[in-house]
Amino acid sequence: GEVMRWEQRCRLRHACTRQYLALLPKENDTRQYELSLSTHTGLSTVFRMFPVIQEGDHITFDSYCRIEHVESGQWLHALTTDYPRKANQWISPSATSMERLEW
């Protein structure tokens, strides 16, 4: 990859599957969209990044951004509700945990 600039069009590729992030209209309601992965490189896979705080022309590793889908003009955003976490998320140290390793 090259150095990216703010508001430059780009495709976001999933590292494991090598597929592109795509924003597609829902089948039963074309006013709502859903994110998915796609092997196609059409307009549904084109996004632009906008800075939250712009400190230069190029996007740096520690930048915060907003992501816009170019074709629909929709913005990606987080849910307004809490992320559902699994029960017993925290595991106490035991003989099998990393905490017991000697460095």
Secondary structure, DSSP 4 states (H G I P E B T S, - for coil): ----BTT-EE--B-TTT-PEEEEEE-SS-TTSEEEEEES--SGGG-EEEEESS--SSBPPTT--EEEEETTT-PBP---SSPPPPPTT-S----TTSGGG---
